[in-house]
Amino acid sequence: MQGVRCKKPSERGGILLKYAIGKNSRIKMFEQEDEWISKTQMKKQMNGLQDLGMELTRLSNDTLKKIGLDEDLYEAVVTYKKITSNGALKRQAQFIGRLMRDTDPAPIEAFLAKLRGDDAAHNAFLQRVEQARVRLLADEGALTQFMSDFPNADAGRLRTLVRNTKKEQEQDKPPKNFRALFQELKTVMENGGAEI
């Protein structure tokens, strides 16, 4: 059965009356305890679903496959990425919004939240790497502390990179070793001190 919503549903004793179309196309009336949703609230919900669909258009096709979208929704999102005409983009966005109404948004929202969380965790990791680099360049004893935290790191290579980076900074040369030190620290910290 498909539900048909009237503009102003009748209320009878606090129970909302809705209509449904049966297999033989006769209109049947059934009762359902449900709160009435205003047209404005429905529009807000639909716009929210369309915005969620637009977030999907910013993801790569590989990432979209990981979400496990409905085939029609997946094809609509991929098609949206191929369109260049503004009018067609608007129509396709509305079509994606319509498809989103039939899709449970909870798994999609959870996946996107996880994706954003991973980005935040990665940014925090890069900040820790940068802090380690600053400590190594500022303090001679910081290398000893770093080696105790990551015992399998190559102390000789790190010592050489720190020394060369300091020389670069004194001579105002391009930051080649500065970047190399960052990459070395990043590799060591990603592997948790494992053999590199």
Steps between C-alpha positions, in 0.01 A plus 500: 500500500611853426411781734337813366525809717229763485579868539292512815442154640183448698540448869268278688551457871870580474559229239614606158308356207702417190405352169667214320461362152454124492582252226163549333545882501211555740574756766499354847511692822707386793589649834851561616621674811744752362574867549402725217798656322457848357589576141789719618644221713469257209683744271778538757536123524507466120759778469709328768487174305593683179796665679608156620479381140714795390763397754511166322582675171825630651626147574702285262331208325706252703383658825140495376528126439613449861181663630283237332249737341193388313589444133270777373640751750858401416435548127330836563800625701748382236289663227492827698880511491499473119248780436628848412179696427371700798133425432570130463704504823205649685259239360741218582544637855122494544490146363767395751291662774195303385698175507633587846141508631473127433839427656579465869732798570642363828770273348604773256523760778698257716743428217550871425551575870760224518667640189514848654629351826781324317599832346506663845711214639742528208534876550571444870766243407669746261501761777676252732761437228553875460537542877760222507694674221492833685623332823783322316617825342473701823649257754803270470363262765171459312658240268580278799139529622369428149723191471367369833143542369584345160797264562511352150540839329831565321679733745786574260267605220293718733812662648630575147166646388479720812856627447443568126168672570665735751770583241231568239322739733823684588592541132145584383501213251185331365349266764592168336627333820224668702244310288707182503511512882122535510453201267744288701323585827162434342612156378648409838194617692255329261679169547511547876876460507499182293799421282506729196 
